[in-house]
Amino acid sequence: MSAPKSALTVAQVAERLGTRPHTVTAWIKSGELRAIDISQSAGGRPTWRIMPEDLDAFIERRTHQAAPKRTRRKKRSNIKEFF
């Protein structure tokens, strides 16, 4: 079984995200990042491939957008002035 040509290796994903390969592997093992194991033997060392759409979904989930600025409400006072 072989991965499609567009699939990315752990090293390629690490380079794109500016991180180390073992960090990408940790994301795969934790279930945060979907990957396909294309290794020949079931019990051996995994050979991971990441599909571009899975990488895009991972990046989208981890993208932080700043919350809109909250406006302060005016303090209301119970004092009424009668002039």
N, C-alpha and C positions, 0 to 999 in steps of 0.2 A: 504494500500500500504506500503510495507517495502522496505528498501534499500538493495542492495546486500551486502553480508557479507564482501566484500572487501572495502566497503565504509568507509571513516574515519569521525570521529566526529570533531567538531570545536576544542575541547580540544586536541585531538590527533594531529591535524595539528599544533596547537599552540606549543605543546611540541616538535614536530619534527623541527619546524622552530625557536624555542627558543624565542617565542614571547607570548603575552597574548591572550586569547580567544577573547576579544573585538576587538583586531586588526584584527584577522581573519574575524570576523563578519563584520567589516568595509570594508575589501577587497571584501567580498561577496556582500554587499549592493552597493558598488561603481561599481560592474561589473568586477572587476579585476580578481576575483577568482570565477569560476563556482561552483555551489553547487545545491543540490536538497533539496527542502523543503518536509520533510516526515511527517509534523504535521497532526493530524487527522482533525482539523477544518480549514477552509479556512481563517477565520478572526483572528485566535488565534496567539499565539506566535510561530514563525517558529522554526522547528527542522531541522537543516542543516546537510547534509551529503555530503562529498566531495569525488569524485572518484579519485583514485590514478593517473590516466592519466591526470586529470584536474589539480591536484597539481603539477605534473611534468611539464606540459605546463606553469603554473604560474611561477614556479621556473626558467624555461628556459627563459621566457620573462624578468625576473628581474635579470638574471645573467649578470654581467658586465665583459667584457673582456677588458683588457688594450689595448689601441691602440699601434700599432707597433711604435718603436722609429724612429723618423725622423732624417735623417742625414742632417747635415748642408752643404749647398753648399759653395764652395769657392767663395770668392769675386773676381770679375773680375775687373781689373783696366784697364783703357784706356791708361796708360802710357807705352810706349815701350822703352826699353833700347837698345841702340846701342853701344855696346862696343866691 
